[in-house]
Amino acid sequence: MFYHRRRRGRRLIQNRHFRLTARTVAALAVLLAIPAFAQQDRWWRVELLIFSHESAQPTEQWEPTPDLAYPSAAHFLVEPGRVEDNLAQYHADSEVDKSVPDQIALLPRPFVTLPGTQLEFRGKAAYMQRSGKYQTLFHRTWVQPVVDQASALPIILDRSGDTGQWPRLQGSIKLYLSRYLHLETNLWLNTPGDYLPGVWRMPPPPLGPPSLIIEALPEPESL
């Protein structure tokens, strides 16, 4: 049983720091250009902190039955710890392609989450969590190229397509470059709907596409 609060929007970013706020869900991000690649390839380091206001008064008006959907094509963030766990769980092998051209090998690895020690908002997020007024829903940092709107793909933030369960936060974001940097958000917050009157209940939200596809290796041919 769910109640969905959806936050969609577009943000124009003229400075390196910006804040997109709502009474229920807020996102705080920092975008830092990587000097070695920023001019030619427009690479940026992104830090995204999404949190909920636990003590906020419900003054905003929400759509009663929002149209929730994931993009048809998207990126997932690659989390190294999750990759290691999957390799161990499914007894899979990992191979490195050594034929990558030198100019590509010198680039940062895009959409791979960086260690928590590189989170600039780590102290702020911990302080907010301890206050009891906020709950951190998502906090990651990664490097990516930022391209024009037509070429940019959204980034799906949750793994509901892998687990078959609905996390509190679902949806995607999209960063692209026009005259300035732009951030589009397509996020929704799942909350229990047991308090709704009568027997009607909100239909469950969609599950995201799977980020992990398991393919069995063909059986070896018998001699």
Buried (B, 14 or more C-beta within 10 A) or exposed (E): EBBBBBBEEEBEBEEEEBEBEBEBBBBBBBBBBBEEBEEEBBBBBBBBBBBBBEEBEEEEEBEEEBEBEBBEEBBBBBBEEBBEEBEEEEEEEEEEEEEEEEEEEEBBEEBBBBEEEEBBBBEBBEEBBEEEEBBBBBBBBBBBBBBEEEEBBBBBBBBBBBEEEBBBBBBBBBBBBEEEBBBBBBBBBBBEBEEEEEEEEBEEBBBBBBBEEEEEEEEEEEE
